[in-house]
């Protein structure tokens, strides 16, 4: 029996309220589409609830697994992540959606290996950075191995054309290394090397270049590449302070093609207004503060770095998604954690929260 004092209540409250908001918003954004395509208005929300049940089960299991256990399987997790990322690229095994090959499909179940890979890299970095803490400022020990291993995983993600996940993993890696004490000049050197590389990738991939141009001026092609972000702006504008009312939004009616995934926050803005948007942002801030607090009370360096990585796993993706739909960042194709439709992301994030709570529980024993 887990005692209440051993649990970070604010972290659980933030997580469960975000998940509950997701269930409501997924129904609101999909019931018309589900009726039109499947003659069942609950089609998408039922599938999401099933994913939610599995995610909550994994969450409960993760709470009870001592976080030090993951140190014993760091490298098997990395190898498994690499194998799955390679399998995705094989025709007939990898499943393509929207022109991107990012999923493995087994029957009706689809799994996104990049989400699992992010968690694996975080566990590896936490373990390795803690183990090498005494030599963390040396280039060959504290910096290079982490960049090489993370870089291999990121390169495989990039081949899948999953640029958003690649960049978010890069950000998590650099922040974890900075917190661990890696020399600033070593971290800056990554930007010196990476910027020309990213420039070449973006200019060679027409869809990436299009996203940049749309970000700079979406009204240049309002009926084409700029259509989705303009509809997002209209959704936020129509919502005002109080919103049009739950279920009363119009932009989800086939104007926002990804209304239940990437652009679900736009529907929140239209139907629940500034108040609803503010509540969601507050819950993510509560999650960030709770995760940071856990990292500060963790019993050891490994627990501290792991807590930071798990907190960033959710927080960075939430910031990027909200930034994209509000026109503050170029389109990345990242979902909103706990809220968007998508089973793999929900399961991995719930496992991460369970791991965070286990770190907090162990801190209470000291």
N, C-alpha and C positions, 0 to 999 in steps of 0.2 A: 504493500500500500504506500503510495507516494504522499508524503505530508505536504500540506498547502504551503508551508514556509520554504519548502525545497523547490518550489516552482515560481518562475518569474511570471506573475499574473498578467502584467502589462503586455508581455510578449504574446501570451496565449490570447488575450483579449483582442489585440491588434490583428493577429493572424486569423482568428475565427470570424471576426467581424468583416475582414476583407474577403474571406471565402464566402460568407453569407451574402455579402454585397454582390459577389461574382455570380452566385446562383440566381439572384433576382435579376441582375442585368443581362445575363445570358438568356433567360426566358424572355425578357422584354425585347431583346434584339433579334431573337430567332423565331418567335412563335408564328409570325406571318410567313417567313421563309419556309419554316418547317411544314406548315399547312400546305403551302404551294407545292413543295417538292415531295413530301412524304405523307401528306394527309394526316399528320399527327403533330399538333402544336407543341407537344412536350418532347419531341424527338431529340433535340440537342440537349435540353436540360436534363433528360433522363441519362443520357450518355455521360454528361458532366457529373451528375450525382454519383454514378457508378465509379467514375474516376476519383471523385471526392472520397467515396467510401474506401477505396484502395489506398488513397493518399493518407487518410486519417489512420488507417490500420498501420501503414508504414511509419507514420508519425509516432504512434504509441510504442511501436517496437523500437524505433530509434531512441526514444527517451530512455529506454531501459538498457540499451547497449552502452557499456562504458566507452567513452570517447577514445581512450587509449587503445582500444581494440583495433581501430582503423590503422594505427601505425604498423601493425603486423601485416597488413595487406595493401600497403601503399603501392608497391610496384605491380602486383597482379591487377589492381584496379586501373593503373595507367595502361598496362598492356591490353587489358580487355577494352578499354576506351579506344585505343588505337585500332584494334581489330574491328570493332564495330564501325568506326569512322571510315575504314577502308571498305568494309562490306557494303556500306551505303552507296559507294561509287560503282559497284558491280551491277550491270544491267540484269534485271530479273530478280535481284535481291533488294537493292535500294528502291525505295518508293518515291516517285516524283509528284509534288503538289505545287501548282502555280509556277512551273518551270524550274523549281529548285529540287534537287535530289538530296533530301535531308532525313528521310525516315526509313526505318525497317518495318515491314508489314508482315504480321503473322495472323492469317485469317482476317478477322475484322479489327484486330488490335494493331495499332501503329505506335512505334516508339522512336523518339528522336535522340540518337546517340550523343549529339553535341551537349545536351543538357546533362547527361550522365558524366560526360567528359569534363565539364566545368567543375562538378563536385569532386571528381577524382583529382583534378589538378589542385584544387584548394586543399584537399587532404595532404597531397604530396608536398605542396609548398609549406604548409604549417609544420609538417614533420621535418622536412629538410632544413628550413630556416632555423628551427629550434635546435636541431642537432648540430648545426654549423654556426651557432651563435658566437662562439669565441673567435671564429675566423670570417665573420660575416662581411667585414670590410675589405677582404681580399678579393681580387678580380677572379682568380681561378677557382675559388671555393665558394665564396658568398654570392657571386653574381652569375658567372658563366653557366654552371650546370642548370640553374633554374631557368635561364633564358633559353637554353638549348631544348630542354624537355618540354617546356611550355610552348616554345616556338614550333616544335614538331606537331603538337596537338592543334595549334592555331592554324598551321599550314593545311592540315587535313580538313579543318572546318572551312577554310577559305576555298579549297577545291570544290566543296559542296555549294559554293556561292552563299555561304552563311556569314556575310560580312559583319552583320550586327552582333552576332554571338562572338565572333572572333575579336572584335574590338572591345566588347564588354569583358571578355576573359583577359585581354591584354591590360585593361584598366585595373582589374582585380589584382593581377599579378604585380603590376608596378606599385600599387598602393601597399600590398602586403610586404613587398621587398623594402619599400621606404620605411614602413613601421618597424620592420625587423632591424633596420640600421644599415642597409646597403648604402654604399657611398653615393651621394647625389650625382657626382660626375659620371658614375657608371650608368645610372638610370637615365641621365640626360643623353648619354651616348646612344641609347636605344632610339630616341627620337631622331637623332642625326641620321642614323642608318635607316629607320623605318619610314620617315617622311618621303624620301624619293621613291622607295619601294611602293608605298601606298599610292603615291601620285601616278606611278606607272600602271598599277592595277586599275585605278579609277578611270584613267583616260583610255585604257584598252577595253574596258567593259562598258558598252554603250548604256546599259541600264543603270549602272552606278553613276555615270556622268549625267544621265538624265535626272537622277535624283538630286544631284548637286544643283543643277540648273533650275529645277523646280523649286528647291529650297530657297534659292536666291530670288526667283520671280515666278511664283505659281500661276500668276494671271497671264503669263506669256503664252501658255497653252491650257486655257481653262477647261476645254472639252476633252483634253487628252491627258498628258502626264500630270498636269496640275489639278485635275478634277477632284481626286480624293482629298487632298489637303484643303482645297477650297470648301468642299462639303463639310470638312471638319470645322473650319472657321465658322461656317454658317450655323453649325450645330451649337457651338459655344455661344455665338451671338444670339441665337433664338432662345437659349435657355435663360439668359439674364441672371437675376439674383436667385429667384425661387424655382426656376425651371418650368417646363411645359406640363409637367406631371408624369409620374411613372407610367410608361407604356404609351405616352402620347407623342413621343418624338417622331419626326417625319424623315430625318436624314437616314435612318436605318432602313427605310423602305426602298432598298435597292439603289440608294445614292452612295452610301458608304459600303463598298464591296467587302470590307473586313470588319464590319460593325461588331461582331461578337468576338473578334480576336485582337488584331493590332489596334483598331480604332474604337474599342469599347469605351474608353475614357471620354471620347467625344459625345457618345450617347449619354453618359453620366452628366456631362455638362449641359446637354440639351434638355434632358428630362428632369434632372434634379438641381440644375442651376449652379450658381457660385457656391451656395450652401453645401450641396452634395459634393462638389469638387473639393471644397475646403475640408470636409470631413474625411474624404479618402486620403488627401495629402496629409492630414493630421495623423491618420492611422499609420501611414508609412513612416512618418517622423517618429511616432511612438515605437515602431518596430526598430528603426535605426538607433534610437536612444537606448532601448532595452538591450539590443545586441551589443552595442558599444559598452554598456555597463557590465554585461556578462564577460566581455573580453578583459575588462579591468580587474575583475574579481576572480578570474580563472586561476586554478591552482598552480599552473606552470606555463612556461613560454609556449609550448605546443598548444595548450588550451586557448591561450590568448590569441595566437595567430589563427587558429582554426575558427574561433568565434568571430574574428574580424573578417575572415574570408567568407564565412556563411552569411554574415550580416550584409556584406557587399554584394553577395550573390543575388539577393532580393533588391537591395536599395539601388544599386546602379541600374539594374534593368527597369525598375519603376521610374527612376528619373529620366532615363533615355526614352522610354515609351511616352511618358507625359510630355517631354520636350518635343518629341516628333509630332504628336497630334496637335500641339499648340503652335507648331511652326517654328520652334526654337532650335530644332536640329533637323538634319536631312533624314528622310525615311530610312529606317533600319530593319524593319520586319521583326521587331521584338514584341512579345506579348506583355501584358500588364500582370505582374505576379499575383497569384491567388484569385484574380478577377477574370481574366480572359479565358475563353474556352480553349482547352488543350490539356490532355491528361499527363503527358510526360513532365512538362514544366511544373504542374501542380504537385505531382508526386515527389519530384526532386526537391522542390522548395519545402514541402512538408517534412521530408526526411531531414533537410537542413535545420528546420526549426526544432525538430526532435533532438538533433545533435547539440544544438545550442542549449536546450533545456537540460540535457545531461551534463554539459559543462558546468552549468549553474548549480545543479544538484551536487556535483562533486565539490564545488567551491564551498557549499554549506557544511560539508563534512569536516572541513579543516578549521 
